[in-house]
Each structure stands twice: as structure tokens, then as C-alpha cells.
Amino acid sequence: MPQVYVSIGSNQAPLENIRAGISKLEALVGPVQCSPVYRSVAVGFEGDDFFNLVIGFNTTLPLQTLAEALREIEAACGRHRGEAKFAPRTLDMDILTWGDAVLEEGRLRLPREDILDYAFVLKPLADIAPHERHPVLGTRYAELWAAFSKGDAGMVDAPGFLEAEASTP
């Protein structure tokens, strides 16, 4: 069973959409481990801040089945495909790694390049899996984060984000 890491982000009703996405995914794969949540400014466009985290889990689902399930979860949370790459998102769920797999199949590329490009992906991955190694580089994620030179894009820890009350009775 491969260890899978998935990045999650939202800047539209983020608490509601991230919670819903995690809940729907747990219904498929069982409990997941969550990194801390980080708030960061929108990258590539003017918009509301994003909330990002990485989750980890083991699964028996085939890779393509999981990829399709993530797209369905995004759609169930109001995500519309065909938008600009850098645009507001109700929910964005991307497979970062699938065990030690290195592959390119259609739009799916593993490990995902975002790991090395964006602080809001690498930092939560380093938090949740500091001793795991990047499948291509062989470097631990904690070491990659320590050497990350692209800045943090105004990223700040959002403690208690997932534990916050969505609404009051």
C-alpha cells in the first residue's frame, strides 16, 4: 500500500470546503494525517488569501481511481474546471507523491513539481513527512524546506483552523 501525500488549498469558504474535502476523502481511504494549515496570499492573481495543508494516508485505491475521486470531490465542493491556472478556488486537491513513484501519465506527473516550487506545498509536506525523501532527488522534505530559497509568499501558520467552529447552533 503506497503512502500518498495530497496538497489541499482553498480561498473560497475555505473552512467549509477543506473540511468537506477531507471528510469525503476519508470516506474513501479512511483516516488521514493532516499537516498544520497555512494562510498565504494568492499567487499569480489578486484575490483572497489561501489556506493550504498537506494530508497523508495509505490506500489500496489505484492511482487513477484516486485522481478521479479527487476531481469529483473538488467538483462536489463547487470547483469549476477550465478556469485560469491562477484563480480563486473553492477546493484544490493535488496528489504530490504516490510512494516512490516517478511517472508522467497524461496530466498526472509524480512527484508533483509544486513540491519544489511553492512554500505553501513544501512547508506543510515537510511538517507532515520531514524524514520522507523526494522520489527523484532523494533529499528529505525537511532538508528541502531548510534550503528553500524562493521565499514564503507571506505564508503564516493558521493554528486551530480545522478545529474552528464552522457555525454556531
N, C-alpha and C positions, 0 to 999 in steps of 0.2 A: 504494500500500500504506500504510494508516494506521499511525502509531506508536501503540502501545497500552501503557497502564500498568495493572498489576493489583496490588492490595494482597493480601498473604498474611499470615495470622496463625494461631497455634495455641497452646493451653496444655495439650494432652494429647499426650504423647510428641512434643513439638514438633520436635525434630531429625529424627526419623524421618518424621513427616508432612510437614514442609515440604520436606525433600529429595525424598520420593516425589512430592509435588505438582509440584515444579519439574521433575523428571525426566519425569513423564507429560506435562506441558505442552510441554517441549522436544521430545518425540517427535512432537507435532502441529505446532509452529510453528518448530522449530529453536532455536538458541542464544538465550538470554535474558540481559539485563544485570540484575544484582542490586544493589540498594542495600545499605548496611550493615544489619545486623539490630539491632533494638532490643528490649529487655526492658522491659515495663511492667506495672504492677499491673492486675488485672482491673477493668474499668469497668462499673458497674451491678449487680455482684453480688460476693459473696465467693468467691474461688477462686484457683487457681494463677496465677502471672504468665503473661502472654502474650509470645510472641516474634513480632515483626512486621517485614516488609520490603515493598518495592515492587520489582516486576520490570518491565522494558520490553522490547518487541520489535515488529517489524513482522510483519504477517500478511496473507495473501491469503484467510484464512477469513472468511466472512460473520459479522457481529456476532452474530446469533442462534446460529449454529453454535458460536462461541467460548463464548458464555454457557452453552449446554447442555453443552459439553465441560468447563467449569469445575465445573459442578454434578456431572457424572459423576466427575470427579477427586476432588471432595470426598467423594462417596459411597464411592468406592473406598478412601478413607482413613478410613472409618468415620463420616463425618458423617451425622447423622440430622436430617432436616428436621422442622419443627413444634415445635422447642424454643423457649424464650423467646428474645427478641432478645439479651438479655444473659445468656449462659450459657457454660459450658465448650465448647470447640470442638477437635475433632481437626484440622480444617483449614477455613479460611475464605478463599475466593478471590473478590475482587470487582473487576470492571472499573471503573477510576477514570475513564479517558478513552479515547476512540477517535478519534485525530486531533483535529480541531477540532469534532467532532460535539456538538450540543446537542439532546437528544431525550428524550422520555418515551414508552416503548413497554411497556405492561403494568407489570411490576415493575422494568424497566430504565430508569434515569434517568442521563443523562450530561450533563455531568460529575457524578460521584457527590458528593453533599453532604458525605460523610465527609471529603473533602479539606479543607474549611474548618472542620470540627467537631472533629477529633481529631488531637492531636500525633503519635500513632503511625502516622497515614496521611500527614499533610503533611510531617513531617520526612524520612522516607525518600524521598518523592517529590521534595522539594527537593534531596536529596542526589543522586539519580539524574538529575534533569532540572531543574537550577537555572535554566536560561535559557528553558525552555519556558514558555508562557503558559497560564493558566487560560482555557478556551474562552469563558467568559461574561465574566469580569472583565477579561481582557486583561493581568493582572498576572503577572509571573514568579513561579514557585514559591518561589525563594529569597527574593524580596521578601515574599511571603505569610508564609513562615516567620519572617522577621525581625520582622514586625509581629504575629505570632500572640500573642494575649493570653489564651488560655484555659488556659495552664499546660501542663506536660509530663506530668502524671499520673504522676510518679515514673519517667519513662522514662529508661533508661540504655543506652548503647551495649553491644552484646554482641559484641565483636570475636572473630573466629575461629569464630563459632557454626557456620556452614555447613561450615567446614573441619575441625571437631572429628570425632574418630573416633566413629562410631555404635556400634561394638562392636570388641572385640579378638579376633583369631583364636585 
